[in-house]
Amino acid sequence: MNDVIVIGAGPAGISAATYAKRAGLDITVIHSGIGALKNATRIENYYGFPDVISGTELYENGLSNARRLGIHIIEDEVMGLLMNDAMTGFVVSSGKEKYEAHSVVLATGASHKSPQIKNLADLEGRGVSHCAVCDAFFYRQKVVAVIGAGEYALSEAAALSHVAQKVILLTNGEPPAQSLPPEYETHAEKISSIIGSDRVNGVRLANGKEIELSGIFVAIGTAGSTELARKVGALIQNNSIKTDNEMATNVPGLFAAGDATGGLLQISKAAYEGTQAGLSVVKYIRNRFTKG
C-alpha cells in the first residue's frame, strides 16, 4: 500500500510527488506519456530558464529529478479509480495491474473534449455518460453503446457487459488501437447524430443507418483526470475537477492539480497547484494514518 499515488507526470504531478517525497511519504507516479507538453516546442516565459526549452525537455528534466529523489515511476495507462473495500484508500487500475494507496493526486491534464456529434452535449445526463462504473446500474438489461476505439473504450465496455443486455462499440471513424473483441457488435462509421429529444433513443451513422440505444458512454482516447474523478464521486464543475484552496476534492484523500482543475492553462499554475497538492496530501496522511 502506497501512501500516495500521483496520476500524471507533468509539472503538476511531479511537483506534487516531489514535495510529498521530501516529507517522507511513499510515492508512486503512474503516467502514460508526455501529454500536452509535447506540443510546446518553444517555452520562453518560464522562470529560471535563460534559453528556450522545449516541453519535451522540461518533461524529461522533471522525470529525472523525480528519479533522483527515489520516487517510484511507472509507465502505464490508468483506466479506473475506485475506493477500496474498507473505504480507507483507493484502487487505481490499468489494463494489467492494480495499485493501492491511501491517497491519490489526479494530475493528468485537462479533460478530453467530447466528440462534436449533434445532440451529444444536449443529452448529457439523459442517456449520455462518461463513466461506466458510475452509471451502468441504470442500464440493466438494456442496449448501450461505447464511443471510442482504444483500451479505455474496451475497459468501459467490459464494465457495462456485466449489466447491460448488449454493448455496441462505435469507433466514430477512428481506427481501433487494437483488434476489437468479437463479442461486441462494432460500427466504424462516423456518427452523424444522437437520436432523442428528452433522452437518448439511439444514434444515426453517416451512412444513414440508425441503431436503437438506451445509453451512450463516451470513452475517447485515454481516461483523463475528470473521467477518473467521476468514478469516485468527485464534484465536476465546467468540465473541471472542483477543489478547495488546498487542492482537495470533496472525496477525502483525493486531490487534483494542474489543467484538470481548469483556469489558467500554464506550466507555472500547474507547478504551483502540484506543490500545494503535495503539501496537502502530507498533512492528510499524517493526520489520518500516523497520528498517535
N, C-alpha and C positions, 0 to 999 in steps of 0.2 A: 504494500500500500504506500503510494507516494503521499507526501504532504500536499503537493500541488502539481497538477498537470496544466501546462500552458499550451493552448492550441493555436499555433501560428508562430512563425519565426521572423517576422518583420520587426520594425522598430518598436512597436507596442509589445509584442510577445517577448522579444529578447530583453527589453528594458524591465519588464515585469519579472522575468526569470532571474535576471542579474541581481536585482535588489532583494528578491526572496532568497536567493542562494547565499548572498553575502550575510544574510541574517541567520544562516544556519539551517534553512529548510531543505528537505529532499525534493528536488525539482526534476521533472521530465518535460521536455519540449517536444511536441509532436507537430510535424508540418509536412505539407505535400509539395513544397517547392517555393520558388521565389515570389510568386504572386504579382501584384500590381507594380512593384518596384522595377520589374524587368522593362517596363515601358518608359522609365525615367532614364534617358540616355545621357542627360547633362543636368547635374544638380549643382547650382551655383549660389544658392541662397541659404545654405545650411551652415550653422555656426561651427567654426573650428577647422574648416577646410579651405586653405588659401587657393587651391586649384580646383578645377572642375572634377567631379567624381560621378561615376555612373551609379544607377540604382543597384546594378548587379554587384559592383564593388562594395557599396555600402552594406548590402545584404551579406556578402561573404565576410566582411570585416566583423559584422555582428555575430555571425555564427562562430568565427574564430575566437572572439573574445569569450563567448559563452563556453566553448570547449575548454579554453584556458582556465576558466573558473571551475571546471569539473561538472558542468551541467550536462545531464544525460539528454542527448538529442536523437530522436527517432524520425526517420522519413517514412511517413505512412499517410494514407488518406482516411481521415476521420469521417465516419458516416452516421454515427449515433452517439447520443449522450442521454444517460438515464441516471436517476438516483439509485443507489444500491439498496439491497433488500432491507437493511437496517435503517435506511433513510439518514445515514450519518456521513454520506460521501457520494461519490459519483463513479459511474462506469462509462468509460469512453471506449467506443468500439469502432474498429475498421472492418474491412472485409475479411481479415485474417486473425486479428488479435483483439483482446480486451484489456484495458488498462484501468486501474482503480486509483482513486485519490480522495483525500479529504476535501479538497477544494479544486476549482477549475477557473482558469482565466481564459476567456474567449478573445482571441486577437487575430482572427483570420481575414480581417479586412471587411469592406462593405458587402452587403448582401448582393447576391446576383440579381440582376434585373429579370423580371418575368418576361417571357417572350411576348412580342407585340401581336397578340391574337385578339380579334374582335370579341368583345364581351367578357374576356378573361378577367380583367381587373374589376369589372362591374359585378361579377358573381363571386368574388372572394368572400368566404364565409357562408356562401349559399350554394355549396357544391364544389367550389374550388378551394383546395387546401394546399399547404406547403409542408405538412407533417403527417406522415402515415401513422406513427406511433400515437400522436395526439388524437387523430380523428377516425382511425379505422373502425372503431366501435360503432360509429354512426352508419356504417355501410355494410352491416351484417347481411350476408346472402344477397348482395346487390352487385351490379356490374359497374366496375370503376376502371379508370384509365390512369396511367402514369405518363406524363410528358417528359421525355429525356432519353438519352442514348448511352449513358455511361454507367459506371459502377454504382453511383449514388441512386440512379433511377432503378437499377435492379435491386438494390437494398430496400428501397421503398416498396417496390412490387412484392418482394418476399414478405415484408411485414403485412401487407394487405392480403396476400394469398391465404393466410390462415383464417381470415374473417370473411372476405368477400366471396360472392358466388363465382366471379370471374374477374381477372385482371388483364387489361389490354395495354400494350406498350405502344405509345405514339412517339416516334422519333422526330416528328416535325421537320422532316427533310434532312436531318443530321445523320451522317454515317455513324453506325454504332461503334463504340470504343472497343468492343469485343463481340464475339458471337453471342447472339441472344438465345436464351434457353427456349427450347421448342414448346414448352408448356404454356408460354404466353403467346396469345394472338398478337401479331405485330403489324403496324402500318407505318411505312416510311414516308408517306406523302406529307407535304406541308399542310398544316391545319388552317383552314380558311376562317372559321369562326366557332365559337361556343354557342350551342343552341340552348335557348331558355330565356325567360324573362325574369321570373321571381327566383327560380332555381335552375341548376344545370339539368338539362334533359338529354344532352348529347353533344357531339361535335360534327362539324361539316368539313370534310377534307377538300383539298384543292381540286381533286378530280371529280367532285360533286357527290361522292359517297357520304352518307350520313350514318353515324353509329350512335345508337341509344345508350346513354350512360346515366348513372345516378350521381357520380362524383368524379372529379378530376384532381389528380395530385401532381404538382409541378416539382420536378426534380432535375433541373438543368445543370449540367456540369458537376461540380463538387458541392458538398454541403458547406455553406458559409456560416459565419457566426450567428446570424439571425435565425437561420434554419435550425441550428443546434440549440439555440436558446429556447426556441419554441417548444422543443421536445421535453423540456423540464418545467415549462410553465412560466418562463421569464417574460416580463412585460415588454411588448414591442410598441414603439411609437414612431410614426412616419417611416416605417420600414427600417428602423434602427433600434438597437437594444437600449432600453431605458435604464439608466444608472443614477446613483446619487453622486455627491461630490467625492466620495471615496472609491468610485467606480464599482460599487456593489450593486447587484441587481436585487430584485425582490425575493430571489431564491437564496437562502442562506448558503454561503460558501461559493457562490457563483459570481464572478467578476467579469467585466468586459472592458476593453480598451482599444483605442485606435479608430480606424474608419468605421468599424461596426457600430459605434455609438453616435454616428452622424456628425454634423457640424463641419468645421474646417478640415478638409482632407489634405493635411500636410504632415510631413515627417516629424516636424517639431511637436505638433499636437499629439501625434501617436506616441512619441517617446515620453512626453510628459504623462499622458494617461497611463502608459505602461508602468512608469515609475510609481505613480500613485496606486495602481492596482497591486504592484509588488509589495509596497509598504502596507497596504490594507490587508492583503492576504496573510502577511506575517502576523499582524495583530489578531486576525480571525483565528488562525491556527493556535497561537499562544493562548488566547482566551478560552478557546473551546476544547482543546485537546491536551494542553500541557499545564493548565492551572493546577496548583496544589502539588 
